[in-house]
Amino acid sequence: MTFDALTRDQIQSLLDEQNAAYRTLQDAGLKLDLTRGKPSPEQLDLSNDLLALPGDDFVDASGIDTRNYGGLTGLLELREIFAPIMQVPVEQVVAGDNASLAMMHDSLVFALFHGTPDSERPWGQEDAVKFICPAPGYDRHFHLLEEYGIEMIPVALHDDGPDLATVRELVKDPEVKGMWLVPTYGNPTGSVVSEAVAAELAAMETAAPDFRILWDNAYAVHHLTEQQTKTADILGLCVASGHPNRPVIFASTSKITFAGSGVCFMGSSADNVAWYLSHLGKRTIGPDKVNQLRHSRWLRSTEGVHALMDRHRAILAPKFEAVAEILRTRLAEHGIASWTEPKGGYFVSLDVPDGTASRVIELAGAAGVAMTPAGAAFPYGDDPRDRNIRIAPSYPSPDELATAIEVLSTCVLIAAAEQSLAQ
Amino acid sequence: MTFDALTRDQIQSLLDEQNAAYRTLQDAGLKLDLTRGKPSPEQLDLSNDLLALPGDDFVDASGIDTRNYGGLTGLLELREIFAPIMQVPVEQVVAGDNASLAMMHDSLVFALFHGTPDSERPWGQEDAVKFICPAPGYDRHFHLLEEYGIEMIPVALHDDGPDLATVRELVKDPEVKGMWLVPTYGNPTGSVVSEAVAAELAAMETAAPDFRILWDNAYAVHHLTEQQTKTADILGLCVASGHPNRPVIFASTSKITFAGSGVCFMGSSADNVAWYLSHLGKRTIGPDKVNQLRHSRWLRSTEGVHALMDRHRAILAPKFEAVAEILRTRLAEHGIASWTEPKGGYFVSLDVPDGTASRVIELAGAAGVAMTPAGAAFPYGDDPRDRNIRIAPSYPSPDELATAIEVLSTCVLIAAAEQSLAQ
């Protein structure tokens, strides 16, 4: 029965029951972690062949000795594998080291110090720089903006992308210089930006001539079902709309090969790439080309990437199904929570009764289940409704995961009952 | 005979002779490159064992699965190997990816945006930021400062370090926020900052409370003779003088293992390291830990690094000897040029008659020998005397190197004779 249909006494009795269960869980001395979207050891094992590559042959397909200096753009043979995934011509793809976050950071720093090819002045010389932040979103995106004093404007994120009416209004402000988007299987909601929404974002007039969409396609090939969602072709759409420099596209193999030792990619218009490389060339002589060679030898082709992702799916999909099953069993009947059942990506987004997310996370922590802090998926860590909880099912073993979600469900019920009784 | 002792006719006859030799060289269709301090393939081969490491065992000595996310500071077991070389306590050493230049870049960016722990405001909010640049120096250091609008003040570099009287005068200006130094076997002169000079730099009062010495110890263990010069202990000296936050020390394995796939290091005071990590953590979740593990397994210990460097020396020292021998044979008698015979590092610095370096490099280029552009070793690419030429002997084979230095010598003689006759 839903809470609404329960009497105070019935709620009190449910609370007592859950509190008793909670004390038992506390006594179990659990130590579980659902905080970060980390691949599990079993997933990492899939790419263990990398650990002995490239072996004797260190020369890439174009004849470059990968051991020596140079090659700022990254190895062509690796960029060829990922260009189709990024939907960017290979000449406009840069391959870097192990963190696409670093490429995002550097793109922002270069824009702040030097302006983009379309800027009238460096962003840092504007009175203010603002970014549209679809939320819930990726906490590290928001931390980057905060680090550099860029004002964040949260915008509601629907299943098919950010709220367009709000975005259209906001971009009338010339200080609004850009927006974040995780187009496919967004973190944490699993939302997918539709081709129609992407087309509007590509075409819309913006007061800032140097408006940028930072299109972090972190989960481009990270499907959880047979349905392999294709990311909207944001570069093609922007070119067609006469805004070729608008999108900057990022990807990485952090959740394809090794999170701690992958390769990352940035793709954009020819002008933007030339601009990026001109500044990057002051920072480094080139990326780790041996690791890039290692990756191209191991992945072999775009198809090789997809085949590897099928093996990840075989490990991950049952975990996501287990989360959904437990949440359904424990919470559905009470009508107090809703959650996503994403078709890809790394997260389940759980919404609990307004004002109780912090309490749920506090309770879970005290029972040994670490959750991402409440509000983390929102700019400035501020979830205005204090209701969103991000669940990262990938790292724990199936047993640990099941236990953690049971604990979490208990905590959701306790917090909801406490709140209901306090009213 | 020196040029001074020659008649005009004798100089003309020497010029004719060298021009004839030059035309023959031009006809040979050479394509040689002395521009960059790149390790030769033979040197890279020394570390080929890295190419199949770490193999099956991806867990570091402290139990970390290096394949996964995390570990911003870098692997302890690798930092332990390099801490003694950097003369910094291991807790104050950060290990990064394949480019120490990137760590220097990021340190500057963080100071510009946020200020250092000792800054009253971000450097970027000062009316001007100036850096002392001992010259000749490393061109990429200067390009970094130029990239971020930091004013460069060249200071003469002596055999034992920068000219102290000038430095002492300059640091009375609060806008002078720092200085570059390559303390050991400086690029390109091979100069070594003496303990006495380092002590003065550590102790001197500076108007800026946040004055920084960017101590790029790129050639710390890169000896060319039996005499293993020990770098001055800049951190110890600064601590003793009450300026613990003054030095920021950098190193890398670019010229120890693989230039295109090494690891790099940053070390400083505990405060500076905490500051650096706090900002770095917004840019990345961690460095490539598998590559760090690969390096710690292959190098094994600080002694392992020194043993490897002995093998580099066996390849490099004969090349430096050949350069000195040819320059001596071709140029010494004319008294028109001087050059360094460094005890370590990667470069020979050649000074030709004032006003002729550009002409020498132009002539060499037209004969198929690429040299670093004239002035490259000076801030803004401006060698006020147009006399300095940087020679990088490491990459070419011994035969190619000998040919290139013969060509260069011919060009030096031609340019000197032309100038002499034009006066």
Interface residues (C-beta under 8 A of the other chain):
Chain A: R36 K38 P39 P41 L44 S47 N48 L50 L51 A52 L53 P54 G55 D56 F58 D65 T66 R67 N68 Y69 G70 G71 D97 N98 A99 L101 A102 H105 D106 V109 L112 F113 G124 R140 H143 L144 E147 Y148 G149 S254 F258 A259 G260 S261 H279 K282 R283 T284 I285 G286 P287 D288 K289 V290 N291
Chain B: R36 K38 P39 P41 L44 S47 N48 L50 L51 A52 L53 P54 G55 D56 F58 D65 T66 R67 N68 Y69 G70 G71 D97 N98 A99 L101 A102 H105 D106 V109 L112 F113 G124 R140 H143 L144 E147 Y148 G149 S254 F258 A259 G260 S261 H279 K282 R283 T284 I285 G286 P287 D288 K289 V290 N291
